[in-house]
Amino acid sequence: MPSTVIKKYEYFSEKMILRIEFLSGKIYDYMEVPKIVYDEFRGAFSKGTFLNKKIKGFYPFKRVSNGKPDPLPF
């Protein structure tokens, strides 16, 4: 079932970073996410619910993109 919030996700195992791209275009990196948590996330029926209950608030994060194009340099 497609997510109503998450467009795509990627896991960088060597750095334990879970990157989430939302339908809004915003991209966040969640750091220090163990592979077992990522595996549970992948298998979750609702990715958005899992993200809210098991990842947000438990792991540090940073916004990679705000979903808006970068301003022109002139």
Phi and psi in degrees as GROMACS dihedral restraints (atoms count N, CA, C in turn):
[ dihedral_restraints ]
;  ai    aj    ak    al  type     phi  dphi    fc
    3     4     5     6     1   -66.6    20    10
    4     5     6     7     1   145.8    20    10
    6     7     8     9     1   -75.8    20    10
    7     8     9    10     1   147.3    20    10
    9    10    11    12     1   -90.9    20    10
   10    11    12    13     1    -1.5    20    10
   12    13    14    15     1  -126.6    20    10
   13    14    15    16     1   -39.8    20    10
   15    16    17    18     1  -100.0    20    10
   16    17    18    19     1   125.8    20    10
   18    19    20    21     1   -82.4    20    10
   19    20    21    22     1   -48.6    20    10
   21    22    23    24     1  -160.2    20    10
   22    23    24    25     1   167.0    20    10
   24    25    26    27     1  -148.1    20    10
   25    26    27    28     1   158.6    20    10
   27    28    29    30     1  -149.7    20    10
   28    29    30    31     1   145.0    20    10
   30    31    32    33     1  -120.1    20    10
   31    32    33    34     1   128.3    20    10
   33    34    35    36     1  -104.1    20    10
   34    35    36    37     1    93.7    20    10
   36    37    38    39     1   -62.8    20    10
   37    38    39    40     1   -36.6    20    10
   39    40    41    42     1   -65.3    20    10
   40    41    42    43     1   -24.5    20    10
   42    43    44    45     1  -113.2    20    10
   43    44    45    46     1    -2.0    20    10
   45    46    47    48     1    56.5    20    10
   46    47    48    49     1    45.1    20    10
   48    49    50    51     1  -113.0    20    10
   49    50    51    52     1   127.8    20    10
   51    52    53    54     1  -104.2    20    10
   52    53    54    55     1   115.9    20    10
   54    55    56    57     1   -99.7    20    10
   55    56    57    58     1   126.9    20    10
   57    58    59    60     1  -117.8    20    10
   58    59    60    61     1   126.9    20    10
   60    61    62    63     1  -107.5    20    10
   61    62    63    64     1   123.1    20    10
   63    64    65    66     1   -89.8    20    10
   64    65    66    67     1   160.6    20    10
   66    67    68    69     1   -58.9    20    10
   67    68    69    70     1   -25.4    20    10
   69    70    71    72     1   -70.3    20    10
   70    71    72    73     1   -14.5    20    10
   72    73    74    75     1    99.8    20    10
   73    74    75    76     1   -13.4    20    10
   75    76    77    78     1   -69.2    20    10
   76    77    78    79     1   142.8    20    10
   78    79    80    81     1  -125.6    20    10
   79    80    81    82     1   130.9    20    10
   81    82    83    84     1  -126.1    20    10
   82    83    84    85     1   143.0    20    10
   84    85    86    87     1  -105.9    20    10
   85    86    87    88     1   127.4    20    10
   87    88    89    90     1  -105.2    20    10
   88    89    90    91     1   120.1    20    10
   90    91    92    93     1   -95.1    20    10
   91    92    93    94     1   157.9    20    10
   93    94    95    96     1    63.6    20    10
   94    95    96    97     1    27.0    20    10
   96    97    98    99     1   -83.8    20    10
   97    98    99   100     1   115.7    20    10
   99   100   101   102     1   -63.9    20    10
  100   101   102   103     1   151.0    20    10
  102   103   104   105     1   -57.9    20    10
  103   104   105   106     1   -36.4    20    10
  105   106   107   108     1   -62.9    20    10
  106   107   108   109     1   -35.6    20    10
  108   109   110   111     1   -69.2    20    10
  109   110   111   112     1   -41.7    20    10
  111   112   113   114     1   -60.2    20    10
  112   113   114   115     1   -43.4    20    10
  114   115   116   117     1   -61.9    20    10
  115   116   117   118     1   -39.5    20    10
  117   118   119   120     1   -66.1    20    10
  118   119   120   121     1   -40.4    20    10
  120   121   122   123     1   -59.2    20    10
  121   122   123   124     1   -48.0    20    10
  123   124   125   126     1   -57.5    20    10
  124   125   126   127     1   -38.2    20    10
  126   127   128   129     1   -86.2    20    10
  127   128   129   130     1    -5.7    20    10
  129   130   131   132     1   -68.9    20    10
  130   131   132   133     1   140.1    20    10
  132   133   134   135     1   -63.2    20    10
  133   134   135   136     1   -44.1    20    10
  135   136   137   138     1  -115.3    20    10
  136   137   138   139     1   106.9    20    10
  138   139   140   141     1   -63.9    20    10
  139   140   141   142     1   -40.2    20    10
  141   142   143   144     1   -63.5    20    10
  142   143   144   145     1   -42.7    20    10
  144   145   146   147     1   -65.2    20    10
  145   146   147   148     1   -44.0    20    10
  147   148   149   150     1   -61.6    20    10
  148   149   150   151     1   -45.0    20    10
  150   151   152   153     1   -57.0    20    10
  151   152   153   154     1   -46.3    20    10
  153   154   155   156     1   -68.9    20    10
  154   155   156   157     1   -33.6    20    10
  156   157   158   159     1   -94.2    20    10
  157   158   159   160     1   -25.1    20    10
  159   160   161   162     1  -123.6    20    10
  160   161   162   163     1   -10.7    20    10
  162   163   164   165     1  -120.8    20    10
  163   164   165   166     1   -55.5    20    10
  165   166   167   168     1   -60.5    20    10
  166   167   168   169     1   131.6    20    10
  168   169   170   171     1    86.9    20    10
  169   170   171   172     1   -10.2    20    10
  171   172   173   174     1  -109.2    20    10
  172   173   174   175     1   -25.4    20    10
  174   175   176   177     1  -129.0    20    10
  175   176   177   178     1   142.8    20    10
  177   178   179   180     1   -63.7    20    10
  178   179   180   181     1   151.4    20    10
  180   181   182   183     1  -142.8    20    10
  181   182   183   184     1   163.6    20    10
  183   184   185   186     1  -145.4    20    10
  184   185   186   187     1   147.0    20    10
  186   187   188   189     1   -83.3    20    10
  187   188   189   190     1   127.7    20    10
  189   190   191   192     1   -91.5    20    10
  190   191   192   193     1   -36.0    20    10
  192   193   194   195     1  -149.1    20    10
  193   194   195   196     1   144.3    20    10
  195   196   197   198     1   -93.8    20    10
  196   197   198   199     1     5.6    20    10
  198   199   200   201     1    85.2    20    10
  199   200   201   202     1     1.8    20    10
  201   202   203   204     1  -111.5    20    10
  202   203   204   205     1   147.8    20    10
  204   205   206   207     1   -65.8    20    10
  205   206   207   208     1   149.5    20    10
  207   208   209   210     1   -63.4    20    10
  208   209   210   211     1   145.4    20    10
  210   211   212   213     1   -65.4    20    10
  211   212   213   214     1   151.5    20    10
  213   214   215   216     1   -67.8    20    10
  214   215   216   217     1   147.7    20    10
  216   217   218   219     1   -77.8    20    10
  217   218   219   220     1     6.9    20    10
